[in-house]
Amino acid sequence: MLRKELRLKLSALSPPEKKEASARILGRLLRHPRFQAAASVFSFVGRADEVDTLPLLGKVLRQGKKLFVPSVDPVKKEMRPLVLNKMSELKPGPYGMLEPPFQTGRETSLEKLDLVLVPGLGFDSQGARLGRGEGYFDRFLKQADTSVGRCGR
């Protein structure tokens, strides 16, 4: 029921409201010490009903940080972090989300990433997330060492 309620709230936002909210979120992220210190960043590529991360991805690349984005394998029901070298590599994947083409040697492990940015319909005050229900990010994050901290708000 919570997913349904949050989806309704998101769908009620006008395009200018979504754009403004995305800009505020990305502005806070760019000023965060964990982002500034990160040499490698994994970020979701926002869909129409999510934070628009394309400006962030471009900024990460321009700053010379190593950038990884998800690539989904719908058969195995898993997600892999693939290096993204330039924005033009992003093409619609199996679910229509932008991702780089899978190639051996482009993958990394979760433990080698300094910062991981994940989408969610909602988050609680401790940073726990409510996803969309497919479980890709949840399965991916379970690979992490329990010592990995949450940036949260």
TIRO-2110 file (N, C-alpha, C; in Angstrom, 1 decimal):
// TIRO-2110
0.8, -1.2, 0.0, N, 1, A
0.0, 0.0, 0.0, CA, 1, A
0.9, 1.3, 0.0, C, 1, A
2.0, 1.2, 0.7, N, 2, A
2.9, 2.3, 0.8, CA, 2, A
3.5, 2.6, -0.6, C, 2, A
3.8, 1.6, -1.4, N, 3, A
4.3, 1.8, -2.7, CA, 3, A
3.3, 2.5, -3.6, C, 3, A
2.0, 2.1, -3.5, N, 4, A
0.9, 2.7, -4.2, CA, 4, A
0.8, 4.2, -3.9, C, 4, A
0.8, 4.4, -2.6, N, 5, A
0.7, 5.8, -2.1, CA, 5, A
1.8, 6.7, -2.6, C, 5, A
3.0, 6.2, -2.5, N, 6, A
4.2, 7.0, -3.0, CA, 6, A
4.2, 7.2, -4.5, C, 6, A
3.8, 6.2, -5.2, N, 7, A
3.7, 6.3, -6.7, CA, 7, A
2.6, 7.4, -7.1, C, 7, A
1.5, 7.4, -6.3, N, 8, A
0.5, 8.5, -6.6, CA, 8, A
1.1, 9.9, -6.3, C, 8, A
1.8, 10.0, -5.2, N, 9, A
2.4, 11.3, -4.9, CA, 9, A
3.4, 11.7, -6.0, C, 9, A
4.2, 10.8, -6.4, N, 10, A
5.2, 11.1, -7.5, CA, 10, A
4.5, 11.5, -8.8, C, 10, A
3.4, 10.8, -9.1, N, 11, A
2.7, 11.1, -10.4, CA, 11, A
2.0, 12.4, -10.3, C, 11, A
1.7, 12.9, -9.1, N, 12, A
1.0, 14.2, -9.0, CA, 12, A
2.0, 15.4, -9.2, C, 12, A
3.3, 15.2, -9.2, N, 13, A
4.3, 16.3, -9.4, CA, 13, A
4.3, 16.7, -10.8, C, 13, A
4.3, 18.0, -11.0, N, 14, A
4.4, 18.6, -12.4, CA, 14, A
5.8, 18.4, -12.9, C, 14, A
6.1, 18.5, -14.2, N, 15, A
7.4, 18.4, -14.7, CA, 15, A
8.3, 19.5, -14.1, C, 15, A
7.9, 20.8, -13.9, N, 16, A
8.8, 21.8, -13.3, CA, 16, A
9.1, 21.4, -11.8, C, 16, A
8.1, 20.8, -11.1, N, 17, A
8.3, 20.4, -9.7, CA, 17, A
9.4, 19.3, -9.7, C, 17, A
9.3, 18.3, -10.6, N, 18, A
10.2, 17.2, -10.6, CA, 18, A
11.6, 17.7, -10.9, C, 18, A
11.7, 18.7, -11.9, N, 19, A
13.0, 19.2, -12.3, CA, 19, A
13.6, 20.0, -11.1, C, 19, A
12.8, 20.8, -10.4, N, 20, A
13.3, 21.5, -9.2, CA, 20, A
13.8, 20.6, -8.1, C, 20, A
13.0, 19.6, -7.8, N, 21, A
13.3, 18.6, -6.8, CA, 21, A
14.6, 17.9, -7.1, C, 21, A
14.8, 17.5, -8.4, N, 22, A
16.0, 16.8, -8.8, CA, 22, A
17.2, 17.7, -8.6, C, 22, A
17.1, 18.9, -9.0, N, 23, A
18.2, 19.9, -8.9, CA, 23, A
18.6, 20.1, -7.4, C, 23, A
17.6, 20.2, -6.5, N, 24, A
17.9, 20.3, -5.1, CA, 24, A
18.6, 19.1, -4.5, C, 24, A
18.1, 17.9, -4.9, N, 25, A
18.7, 16.7, -4.4, CA, 25, A
20.1, 16.6, -4.9, C, 25, A
20.4, 16.8, -6.2, N, 26, A
21.7, 16.7, -6.8, CA, 26, A
22.6, 17.8, -6.2, C, 26, A
22.1, 19.0, -5.9, N, 27, A
22.9, 20.0, -5.3, CA, 27, A
23.4, 19.6, -3.9, C, 27, A
22.5, 19.0, -3.1, N, 28, A
22.9, 18.5, -1.8, CA, 28, A
24.0, 17.4, -1.9, C, 28, A
23.8, 16.5, -2.9, N, 29, A
24.7, 15.4, -3.1, CA, 29, A
26.1, 15.9, -3.5, C, 29, A
26.1, 16.9, -4.4, N, 30, A
27.4, 17.4, -4.9, CA, 30, A
28.2, 18.1, -3.8, C, 30, A
27.5, 18.6, -2.8, N, 31, A
28.2, 19.3, -1.6, CA, 31, A
28.6, 18.3, -0.5, C, 31, A
28.1, 17.1, -0.6, N, 32, A
28.3, 16.2, 0.5, CA, 32, A
29.7, 15.7, 0.5, C, 32, A
30.4, 15.7, 1.7, N, 33, A
31.8, 15.2, 1.8, CA, 33, A
32.0, 13.9, 1.2, C, 33, A
31.1, 12.9, 1.4, N, 34, A
31.3, 11.6, 0.8, CA, 34, A
31.4, 11.6, -0.7, C, 34, A
30.6, 12.4, -1.3, N, 35, A
30.6, 12.5, -2.8, CA, 35, A
32.0, 13.2, -3.2, C, 35, A
32.3, 14.3, -2.5, N, 36, A
33.5, 15.0, -2.9, CA, 36, A
34.8, 14.1, -2.7, C, 36, A
34.8, 13.2, -1.7, N, 37, A
35.9, 12.4, -1.5, CA, 37, A
36.0, 11.1, -2.4, C, 37, A
34.8, 10.8, -3.0, N, 38, A
34.7, 9.5, -3.7, CA, 38, A
35.5, 9.6, -5.0, C, 38, A
36.4, 8.6, -5.3, N, 39, A
37.1, 8.4, -6.5, CA, 39, A
36.3, 7.6, -7.5, C, 39, A
35.4, 6.7, -7.0, N, 40, A
34.6, 5.9, -7.8, CA, 40, A
33.1, 6.0, -7.3, C, 40, A
32.2, 6.2, -8.3, N, 41, A
30.8, 6.4, -7.9, CA, 41, A
30.0, 5.5, -8.8, C, 41, A
29.0, 4.8, -8.1, N, 42, A
28.0, 4.0, -8.8, CA, 42, A
26.7, 4.8, -8.7, C, 42, A
26.0, 5.0, -9.8, N, 43, A
24.8, 5.8, -9.7, CA, 43, A
23.7, 5.1, -10.6, C, 43, A
22.5, 5.1, -10.1, N, 44, A
21.4, 4.7, -11.0, CA, 44, A
21.2, 5.8, -12.1, C, 44, A
20.7, 5.4, -13.2, N, 45, A
20.3, 6.3, -14.2, CA, 45, A
18.8, 6.6, -14.1, C, 45, A
18.4, 7.8, -13.7, N, 46, A
17.1, 8.0, -13.3, CA, 46, A
16.1, 7.9, -14.5, C, 46, A
15.0, 7.3, -14.2, N, 47, A
13.9, 7.2, -15.1, CA, 47, A
13.0, 8.4, -15.0, C, 47, A
11.9, 8.5, -15.8, N, 48, A
11.1, 9.7, -15.8, CA, 48, A
10.5, 10.0, -14.5, C, 48, A
10.2, 9.0, -13.7, N, 49, A
9.5, 9.2, -12.4, CA, 49, A
10.6, 9.1, -11.2, C, 49, A
11.8, 9.3, -11.5, N, 50, A
12.9, 9.3, -10.5, CA, 50, A
13.7, 10.6, -10.6, C, 50, A
14.6, 10.7, -9.7, N, 51, A
15.6, 11.9, -9.8, CA, 51, A
16.3, 11.8, -11.1, C, 51, A
16.4, 12.9, -11.8, N, 52, A
17.1, 13.0, -13.1, CA, 52, A
18.6, 13.1, -12.7, C, 52, A
19.3, 11.9, -12.9, N, 53, A
20.7, 11.8, -12.6, CA, 53, A
21.6, 12.1, -13.8, C, 53, A
21.1, 12.4, -14.9, N, 54, A
22.0, 12.6, -16.1, CA, 54, A
22.9, 13.8, -15.9, C, 54, A
22.5, 14.9, -15.3, N, 55, A
23.4, 16.0, -15.0, CA, 55, A
24.5, 15.5, -14.0, C, 55, A
24.2, 14.7, -13.1, N, 56, A
25.2, 14.2, -12.1, CA, 56, A
26.2, 13.3, -12.8, C, 56, A
25.7, 12.4, -13.7, N, 57, A
26.6, 11.5, -14.4, CA, 57, A
27.6, 12.3, -15.2, C, 57, A
27.2, 13.3, -15.9, N, 58, A
28.1, 14.2, -16.6, CA, 58, A
29.1, 14.9, -15.8, C, 58, A
28.7, 15.3, -14.6, N, 59, A
29.6, 16.0, -13.7, CA, 59, A
30.6, 15.0, -13.1, C, 59, A
30.2, 13.8, -12.8, N, 60, A
31.1, 12.8, -12.3, CA, 60, A
32.2, 12.6, -13.3, C, 60, A
31.8, 12.4, -14.6, N, 61, A
32.8, 12.2, -15.6, CA, 61, A
33.7, 13.4, -15.8, C, 61, A
33.2, 14.6, -15.8, N, 62, A
34.0, 15.8, -15.9, CA, 62, A
35.0, 16.0, -14.8, C, 62, A
34.6, 15.5, -13.6, N, 63, A
35.5, 15.6, -12.4, CA, 63, A
36.6, 14.6, -12.5, C, 63, A
36.5, 13.6, -13.4, N, 64, A
37.6, 12.6, -13.5, CA, 64, A
37.4, 11.4, -12.6, C, 64, A
36.2, 11.3, -12.0, N, 65, A
35.9, 10.2, -11.1, CA, 65, A
35.6, 9.0, -12.0, C, 65, A
35.8, 7.8, -11.5, N, 66, A
35.4, 6.6, -12.2, CA, 66, A
33.9, 6.4, -12.0, C, 66, A
33.1, 6.3, -13.0, N, 67, A
31.7, 6.2, -13.0, CA, 67, A
31.2, 4.8, -13.4, C, 67, A
30.3, 4.3, -12.6, N, 68, A
29.7, 3.0, -12.9, CA, 68, A
28.2, 3.2, -12.8, C, 68, A
27.5, 2.5, -13.7, N, 69, A
26.0, 2.6, -13.7, CA, 69, A
25.5, 1.1, -13.9, C, 69, A
24.2, 0.9, -13.5, N, 70, A
23.7, -0.5, -13.6, CA, 70, A
23.5, -1.0, -15.0, C, 70, A
23.7, -2.3, -15.2, N, 71, A
23.3, -3.0, -16.4, CA, 71, A
22.5, -4.2, -15.8, C, 71, A
21.3, -4.4, -16.4, N, 72, A
20.4, -5.4, -15.9, CA, 72, A
20.5, -6.6, -16.7, C, 72, A
20.5, -7.8, -16.1, N, 73, A
20.4, -9.1, -16.8, CA, 73, A
19.0, -9.6, -16.4, C, 73, A
18.0, -9.5, -17.3, N, 74, A
16.6, -9.9, -16.9, CA, 74, A
16.5, -11.5, -16.8, C, 74, A
17.4, -12.2, -17.4, N, 75, A
17.3, -13.7, -17.3, CA, 75, A
17.8, -14.1, -15.9, C, 75, A
19.0, -13.6, -15.5, N, 76, A
19.5, -13.9, -14.2, CA, 76, A
18.9, -13.1, -13.0, C, 76, A
18.1, -12.1, -13.4, N, 77, A
17.5, -11.2, -12.4, CA, 77, A
18.6, -10.6, -11.5, C, 77, A
19.6, -10.1, -12.2, N, 78, A
20.7, -9.4, -11.4, CA, 78, A
21.1, -8.2, -12.1, C, 78, A
21.8, -7.3, -11.4, N, 79, A
22.3, -6.1, -11.9, CA, 79, A
23.8, -6.1, -11.7, C, 79, A
24.5, -5.5, -12.7, N, 80, A
26.0, -5.4, -12.6, CA, 80, A
26.4, -4.0, -12.7, C, 80, A
27.4, -3.5, -12.0, N, 81, A
27.9, -2.2, -12.2, CA, 81, A
29.0, -2.2, -13.3, C, 81, A
28.6, -1.4, -14.3, N, 82, A
29.5, -1.3, -15.5, CA, 82, A
30.1, 0.1, -15.6, C, 82, A
31.4, 0.2, -16.0, N, 83, A
32.0, 1.5, -16.1, CA, 83, A
31.3, 2.2, -17.3, C, 83, A
31.1, 3.5, -17.1, N, 84, A
30.6, 4.4, -18.1, CA, 84, A
31.7, 5.4, -18.4, C, 84, A
32.2, 5.4, -19.6, N, 85, A
33.3, 6.3, -20.0, CA, 85, A
32.8, 7.6, -20.6, C, 85, A
31.6, 7.6, -21.3, N, 86, A
31.1, 8.8, -21.9, CA, 86, A
29.5, 8.6, -21.9, C, 86, A
28.8, 9.7, -21.9, N, 87, A
27.4, 9.7, -21.8, CA, 87, A
26.8, 9.0, -23.1, C, 87, A
27.4, 9.1, -24.2, N, 88, A
26.9, 8.6, -25.4, CA, 88, A
26.8, 7.0, -25.4, C, 88, A
27.5, 6.4, -24.5, N, 89, A
27.4, 5.0, -24.3, CA, 89, A
26.1, 4.5, -23.8, C, 89, A
25.3, 5.4, -23.2, N, 90, A
24.0, 5.0, -22.6, CA, 90, A
23.0, 4.7, -23.7, C, 90, A
22.4, 3.5, -23.7, N, 91, A
21.3, 3.1, -24.6, CA, 91, A
20.2, 2.4, -23.8, C, 91, A
19.0, 2.4, -24.4, N, 92, A
17.9, 1.7, -23.6, CA, 92, A
18.3, 0.2, -23.5, C, 92, A
18.1, -0.3, -22.3, N, 93, A
18.4, -1.7, -22.0, CA, 93, A
17.1, -2.5, -22.0, C, 93, A
17.1, -3.7, -21.4, N, 94, A
15.9, -4.6, -21.5, CA, 94, A
14.6, -4.0, -20.9, C, 94, A
14.7, -3.1, -19.9, N, 95, A
13.5, -2.5, -19.4, CA, 95, A
13.3, -1.1, -19.8, C, 95, A
14.1, -0.7, -20.8, N, 96, A
14.0, 0.7, -21.3, CA, 96, A
14.8, 1.7, -20.6, C, 96, A
15.5, 1.2, -19.5, N, 97, A
16.4, 2.1, -18.8, CA, 97, A
17.7, 2.3, -19.5, C, 97, A
18.3, 3.5, -19.4, N, 98, A
19.6, 3.7, -20.1, CA, 98, A
20.7, 3.0, -19.4, C, 98, A
21.5, 2.3, -20.1, N, 99, A
22.6, 1.6, -19.6, CA, 99, A
23.7, 1.4, -20.7, C, 99, A
24.9, 1.2, -20.3, N, 100, A
26.0, 0.9, -21.3, CA, 100, A
25.9, -0.5, -21.7, C, 100, A
26.4, -0.8, -22.9, N, 101, A
26.3, -2.2, -23.4, CA, 101, A
27.2, -3.1, -22.5, C, 101, A
26.8, -4.3, -22.2, N, 102, A
27.6, -5.2, -21.4, CA, 102, A
28.8, -5.7, -22.2, C, 102, A
30.0, -5.6, -21.6, N, 103, A
31.2, -6.1, -22.2, CA, 103, A
32.1, -6.6, -21.1, C, 103, A
32.7, -7.7, -21.3, N, 104, A
33.6, -8.2, -20.3, CA, 104, A
34.7, -7.2, -20.0, C, 104, A
35.0, -7.0, -18.8, N, 105, A
36.1, -6.1, -18.4, CA, 105, A
35.5, -4.7, -17.9, C, 105, A
34.2, -4.5, -18.2, N, 106, A
33.6, -3.2, -17.7, CA, 106, A
33.0, -3.3, -16.3, C, 106, A
32.9, -4.5, -15.8, N, 107, A
32.3, -4.7, -14.5, CA, 107, A
33.3, -4.4, -13.3, C, 107, A
32.7, -4.1, -12.2, N, 108, A
33.4, -4.0, -11.0, CA, 108, A
32.6, -4.6, -9.9, C, 108, A
33.2, -4.8, -8.7, N, 109, A
32.4, -5.3, -7.5, CA, 109, A
32.0, -4.2, -6.7, C, 109, A
31.0, -4.4, -5.9, N, 110, A
30.4, -3.4, -5.0, CA, 110, A
31.5, -2.9, -4.0, C, 110, A
32.3, -3.7, -3.5, N, 111, A
33.3, -3.4, -2.6, CA, 111, A
34.3, -2.4, -3.1, C, 111, A
34.5, -2.3, -4.4, N, 112, A
35.5, -1.4, -5.0, CA, 112, A
34.9, 0.0, -5.3, C, 112, A
33.6, 0.2, -4.9, N, 113, A
33.0, 1.5, -5.1, CA, 113, A
33.1, 2.3, -3.9, C, 113, A
33.4, 3.6, -4.0, N, 114, A
33.5, 4.5, -2.9, CA, 114, A
32.1, 5.0, -2.5, C, 114, A
31.2, 5.2, -3.4, N, 115, A
29.9, 5.8, -3.2, CA, 115, A
28.9, 5.1, -4.1, C, 115, A
27.8, 4.6, -3.5, N, 116, A
26.7, 4.0, -4.3, CA, 116, A
25.4, 4.7, -4.1, C, 116, A
24.8, 5.2, -5.2, N, 117, A
23.6, 6.0, -5.2, CA, 117, A
22.5, 5.1, -5.8, C, 117, A
21.4, 4.9, -5.0, N, 118, A
20.4, 4.0, -5.4, CA, 118, A
19.0, 4.7, -5.4, C, 118, A
18.1, 4.4, -6.3, N, 119, A
16.8, 5.0, -6.3, CA, 119, A
15.9, 4.4, -5.3, C, 119, A
14.8, 5.0, -5.0, N, 120, A
13.8, 4.4, -4.1, CA, 120, A
12.6, 5.2, -4.2, C, 120, A
11.5, 4.6, -3.9, N, 121, A
10.2, 5.3, -3.8, CA, 121, A
10.2, 6.1, -2.6, C, 121, A
10.8, 5.6, -1.5, N, 122, A
10.9, 6.3, -0.3, CA, 122, A
12.0, 5.8, 0.6, C, 122, A
12.4, 6.6, 1.6, N, 123, A
13.5, 6.3, 2.5, CA, 123, A
13.0, 6.7, 3.9, C, 123, A
13.5, 5.9, 4.9, N, 124, A
13.2, 6.3, 6.3, CA, 124, A
14.3, 7.1, 6.8, C, 124, A
14.2, 7.6, 8.0, N, 125, A
15.2, 8.5, 8.6, CA, 125, A
16.6, 7.8, 8.8, C, 125, A
16.6, 6.5, 8.8, N, 126, A
17.9, 5.8, 8.9, CA, 126, A
18.5, 5.4, 7.5, C, 126, A
17.8, 5.8, 6.5, N, 127, A
18.3, 5.5, 5.1, CA, 127, A
17.8, 4.2, 4.5, C, 127, A
17.0, 3.5, 5.2, N, 128, A
16.4, 2.2, 4.6, CA, 128, A
15.5, 2.6, 3.5, C, 128, A
15.6, 1.9, 2.4, N, 129, A
14.8, 2.3, 1.2, CA, 129, A
13.7, 1.3, 0.9, C, 129, A
12.7, 1.9, 0.3, N, 130, A
11.6, 1.1, -0.3, CA, 130, A
11.7, 1.2, -1.8, C, 130, A
12.0, 0.1, -2.4, N, 131, A
12.2, 0.2, -3.9, CA, 131, A
10.9, -0.1, -4.6, C, 131, A
11.1, -0.4, -5.9, N, 132, A
9.9, -0.5, -6.8, CA, 132, A
9.3, -2.0, -6.7, C, 132, A
10.0, -2.9, -6.1, N, 133, A
9.4, -4.2, -5.9, CA, 133, A
10.1, -5.3, -6.8, C, 133, A
11.0, -5.0, -7.7, N, 134, A
11.6, -6.0, -8.5, CA, 134, A
12.8, -6.6, -7.8, C, 134, A
13.4, -5.9, -6.9, N, 135, A
14.5, -6.5, -6.0, CA, 135, A
15.9, -6.4, -6.6, C, 135, A
16.1, -5.8, -7.8, N, 136, A
17.4, -5.7, -8.4, CA, 136, A
18.4, -5.0, -7.5, C, 136, A
18.1, -3.8, -7.0, N, 137, A
19.0, -3.1, -6.1, CA, 137, A
19.2, -3.8, -4.8, C, 137, A
18.1, -4.4, -4.2, N, 138, A
18.2, -5.1, -3.0, CA, 138, A
19.2, -6.2, -3.1, C, 138, A
19.1, -7.0, -4.1, N, 139, A
20.0, -8.1, -4.3, CA, 139, A
21.5, -7.6, -4.5, C, 139, A
21.6, -6.5, -5.2, N, 140, A
22.9, -5.9, -5.5, CA, 140, A
23.5, -5.5, -4.2, C, 140, A
22.7, -4.8, -3.4, N, 141, A
23.3, -4.2, -2.1, CA, 141, A
23.6, -5.3, -1.1, C, 141, A
23.0, -6.4, -1.2, N, 142, A
23.3, -7.5, -0.2, CA, 142, A
24.7, -8.0, -0.4, C, 142, A
25.3, -7.7, -1.5, N, 143, A
26.7, -8.1, -1.7, CA, 143, A
27.7, -7.3, -0.9, C, 143, A
27.2, -6.2, -0.3, N, 144, A
28.1, -5.3, 0.4, CA, 144, A
28.5, -5.8, 1.7, C, 144, A
29.7, -5.4, 2.1, N, 145, A
30.2, -5.7, 3.5, CA, 145, A
29.3, -4.9, 4.4, C, 145, A
28.9, -5.5, 5.5, N, 146, A
28.0, -4.8, 6.5, CA, 146, A
28.6, -3.6, 7.1, C, 146, A
29.9, -3.4, 6.9, N, 147, A
30.6, -2.2, 7.4, CA, 147, A
30.4, -1.0, 6.5, C, 147, A
29.8, -1.2, 5.3, N, 148, A
29.6, 0.0, 4.4, CA, 148, A
28.5, 0.9, 5.1, C, 148, A
28.8, 2.1, 5.2, N, 149, A
27.9, 3.1, 5.8, CA, 149, A
26.9, 3.6, 4.9, C, 149, A
25.9, 4.2, 5.4, N, 150, A
24.8, 4.9, 4.7, CA, 150, A
25.0, 6.4, 4.8, C, 150, A
24.9, 7.1, 3.7, N, 151, A
25.0, 8.5, 3.6, CA, 151, A
23.7, 9.1, 4.1, C, 151, A
22.6, 8.5, 3.8, N, 152, A
21.3, 9.0, 4.2, CA, 152, A
21.0, 10.4, 3.7, C, 152, A
20.3, 11.1, 4.5, N, 153, A
19.8, 12.5, 4.1, CA, 153, A
20.9, 13.3, 3.6, C, 153, A
END
